[in-house]
């Protein structure tokens, strides 16, 4: 299967299985979201560049600039 064929197949798959994939994603976040949030909090505390980028991103979102 070429990359082009794979891309077409996956696009069609996501279109036809949209509800099932969304339910799977929600279920995954219920089980693993705490771990992702802990990793994000750690990165926020330890990485000054990431912290600045997040503050800027959130400020722009609050002020309708994004």
N, C-alpha and C positions, 0 to 999 in steps of 0.2 A: 504494500500500500504506500503510495507516494504521500508526501506531506500535503499536497493539494487535495488528494482524495480523503486523507484523514481529517483535514479541516472541514471538508464538506460533510463527511459522515458525522463528526462530532457536533456540528451546527444543527444537523437534522435530529440527532439524538437528544440534544439539549432542548430542542423545540418540542419533541414528542413526549419527553419524560420530565417536563418542567416541574410539575407538581411533586413528583416523587423526589426529585433532586432537591427541591426547596425544603421538603419535610426532612430529608436526610441532613441537610445543612443545619436546620433548626435543632434537630436532635443532637447533632455533633456539638453545637455550641452549648447546649444544656449540660453536656457531660464534660467538655473540655474548655469552656470559656474561662473558667477560673485560672487555668494554667496560662492561657494566652494573655489574660489581663496581668498576671503576676510577672510574666516576661516583659510586657510593655512597661509596667511600673518600674522594674529593675533598669530597663534601658533608659527610661526617662530620668531616673536618679543618677545613673552613672555616665550618660553620654550627653555632654553639654550641647553639642551641635544638634542632636535629635530633640532635646528639650526646647531649644530656641526655635527650631523648625515647627514643632508642635504648637508652641505658644503663638507663633506668627500665623499658622494655618487656622487655629481656633479664633484668633482675633479677626482675621479676614472673613471667616464664616459668620461671625457675630455681626460684623458690619456690612455684610452683603457684598463683599469684594471678590469672593471666590466663584 
